[in-house]
């Protein structure tokens, strides 16, 4: 198997170092060309985040101008920025056009994970779910669970943000897409530094244990944003 996976040696080495350093979540694996965004309190966060980032980006057209407003256009599929410069008002677009950019970047980031690590996480998740929910996860990559505190229904998804749904009005309404990676994530993707099911476990455990903290820790994306993965 290792002969088929050129990254297995690096993963094994990082695991040994993590064990020696008692790192509770291992060490994020750097990938060339896909920079890591690391939780600032994590050890060596700056060093890990600098790997694979390449040369500094050139100044954008929005530097040294006064930003008046910024909002997402569902028609254009990207952000509209309005700014003032030298007394004149102008506008332009920026950001991802659609979720395919995220999907392709996520596919590239999959080299960071091993089948063994994902299998261990799946076994752990299986002990946290009912048979039906676990079967749904294995077959579709997602499952539902309703919060006993708030009544909010959560759609937990592998490699996509968790969808929070309200049923109070008699019909379903998406409140937000909740995105959180406990250690870090690969820039421009839905891929976390930990294997995909470990991220699902983190979302589920935090929702059950401290739902308010889940909302505070997550980036809350509107459902029409490409980052939401809908």
Residue, then its C-alpha position, 0 to 999 in steps of 0.5 A: x500500500x505504501x508503494x501506492x501512496x507516496x505521502x505515507x512515509x511523511x505521514x508516518x514520520x509526522x505521527x511519530x513526532x506527534x507521539x513524542x511531543x504528545x500532540x493530541x491531534x497530530x501534526x498537520x501535513x504541509x502540501x506544496x501549493x496548498x497552504x495551511x491556515x492554522x489555529x493561531x494557538x497551535x504549536x508552530x502555527x506560523x511555521x506550518x502556515x508558511x509552507x507551500x505558500x510561495x511568493x507573496x501575492x502582488x498588491x490587489x486593486x483593492x489595496x490603498x483604497x477606501x472600501x465602501x461596501x462589499x456583498x455577495x452577488x448570487x447572479x455573478x457568483x462572487x463578491x461585489x466590492x465598492x470603493x472610493x479612490x481619489x474622490x471617485x467611486x468604482x466597483x469590481x468583483x473578487x472571490x470564487x466563482x462557484x464551489x467547483x474551485x473548492x471541490x478541486x482544491x479539496x481533492x488535491x488536499x486529500x494527499x494529506x490523509x491516510x486510509x488508516x486514519x480515516x478508518x479509525x475516525x469512522x470506527x469512532x463515529x460509529x460508536x456515537x451514532x444510531x445504526x440508521x444515522x451511521x448507515x446514512x453517513x457511510x452511504x451518503x456522507x451525511x446524517x441528521x441530528x436534532x439538538x435537544x437544547x435548541x431544536x435546531x436540526x443539523x446536517x453533518x456532512x463529510x468534507x462540507x460545512x454542517x448545515x443548521x436548519x430551523x423547523x420552527x415556522x412549519x417549514x425548513x429554513x437554513x440558518x447557516x452553513x457552519x465551517x470549523x476545523x479544530x487545528x487548521x484547513x487547506x486554503x481555498x478548500x473544504x479539507x481540514x488538517x485532520x482526516x474528514x471524519x475527525x472534523x465531523x466528530x468535532x462538529x458533532x461532539x461540540x454540538x452535543x456538549x456546547x452548542x453555543x460554543x459551536x456557533x462561536x467557533x464556526x465561520x457562519x456562511x450564508x447558504x448561497x455562498x460557494x463556501x457553504x457547499x450547497 
